Each structure stands twice: as C-alpha cells, then as structure tokens.
Amino acid sequence: MTDFLSFAVEYLPEILAALPVTLGLWVLAMILGFTLGLLLATGRLYGNRVVYGLSTAYVEIFRGTPMLVQMFFIYLGLPEIGIVLDPFLAAFVAIGMNSAAYQAEYFRGAVRSVPPGQMMAARAIGMTRMEGFRSIVLPQAMRRVIPQWTNEAILELKYTSIAYAIGVSEITARAEKIGNTTFQFFDVFLLLAVIYVILTGIVAQVLQIVESRTAIPGVNR
C-alpha cells in the first residue's frame, strides 16, 4: 500500500496533466450527442416516412456496431474518400455520434411518457404540433430523461478512454505511457481506475442534484 501511495504521488500529476483533453473530449461529445440525439428523436416521433426511416437507420447502425469500429472507420476509413480528421476530432465525432443514437432513444421514451393530453391541449389552444412539442412536451420530457442521461454521461466519460487507440493523448494514453516506462502496470492502471471512479462519482452527484431540483412532483420522486 505504501509503495502504491508513493507511486501515486509521483505519477498522479503526470496523468492529470492530460485530464483537460479527456474532459474536453467528453464535453464536446456529449454536446454533439445531445443535439443530434434530440433531432433524431424528433424525426422518429414527428417526421415523415423518409425522416423516420433515416433516423431509425442511424440509431440502429450506431447501436449495432462497436464504438471502436466506428472510431477506426472515421479516423482510418474516411481518409480514403478525402475526409481527414486529426485524432481528437475523429474521437469527438465518433463518441458524439455513437452517443446520439442512445440519447435519441432516451429522448423518444421520455417524450412518449408525457401524457398525450398535453399535446391535445396545446393543439386545442391553437398551437401547431411542433409548437406544442417545443413549448409543452419537451420541457417535461427533458426533466424525465435526466436519470437516463446521467447514465449516458457516465458511460461516455469512460468511453473517452477508447480514444487512446487512435493516438489521442488523454489520461488512459498517459497512464499506458507511464506503464511502458516504469513497467509498474498494476500500480498505474489501479491509479487510473481510481481517477475514473472519482470522475464518474462527481458527474453522478452533480446530475443527481440537477434531477432533484428539476423533479416534477409526483413523477420524478
């Protein structure tokens, strides 16, 4: 235990130096996933046949293939057709597009959980379907989706570790580099695991506070 603590004190700053890369990748991917996921959910709920079909195909393809394969396709495959992305951008796009498929289903489920009478009331007072969705249904759905979105946020934070496979210098890549230098793989990956537990714990606590403060009486509790 003493040896591990000594190791942690020595190498923790070096690993944490890459933390901004990990957090930046996570935040950008979650923003892309949120935005695209909401559009996909809207397309599956209210789109015409073409929009519904395209949205459904996207969700099924990205949920049905591994994220690592998607990341390699974007980083290594797209250059063959002239689309070249640097490692960070490729990782951000891959994680964000993968997250969008799952967030779309979370949003769709949350919207469907809102009583249909809400939309009927909106239409009765002269709102269009999209106006009713934006002003009446969506605000309620966004509150209901927080528990699922919390789980997705934690998963995506852990998925940023996959980016080391295409050369992104985030905390997992930094830990592997230290392991290759010191040959103390047990200590370095134990330390990395502790870091991830702390990070995901913080995210979970913050979103739990958000959930409690935005709870709909009689629904969220």
Phi, psi and omega in degrees: 000319179297320179297320179295318180297320178296318178297316181298316180299322183285319190252349179303314179301325181292320178291316182293342177298335178266002182299320178302327178293314179299311182292323177296317178298317180295312182297313181296319179295321179293323178295315178297316180297319180296310184296309181292323179297320179294320177295318180296318179297317179297319179296322180285334181271319190236359183283163174286185185300319182293311181297316178299316181296316180294318180296317180294318179299318178301310183300314183292322180293314184283334174278340185264358179235148181295146180298324180298321177296317178299318181294317177295322179298315182292318185278319185256332183275316184298328177303336179292340176249019173092006180255107184246122179240143175288163186305316182296314182294320179297318179294317179300315180294316182296312181294319180294317180290325176295315179298325181302322181297320180283319179296327178301319179289324176298313180296318181298317178295320180294319179295318180292338180281346177285128182308133182299339178298335179297315179290322179299320179294321179296317179294327182293332180265012172100004178283148170285170180300316181290325176295319178295321178296313184291321188264333186248306188282312186300314179302322178289319180296323181296326176290320183290335187275351186303316179301317178291323180292327176299315179298318180294320179298319179293316179299315182293327176297319178289326181292341177299338179296335180294337184297340179297337182294338178247016171096013177283129184273068177263191191292328178293317177298320179294320179295318179297321179297318178296318178299318179293335180275318186263340186063019177257066185292324179300311183293317186290322180279336170294317177297318179297319179298319178298318180298315180295322178298318179294315181298312181293327177296320178295315179300315181298318181292318180298314181288333174293322177295316178300317180298317182293326182279341180249011184298140174272119181307129179084356181241305184280338184254000000 
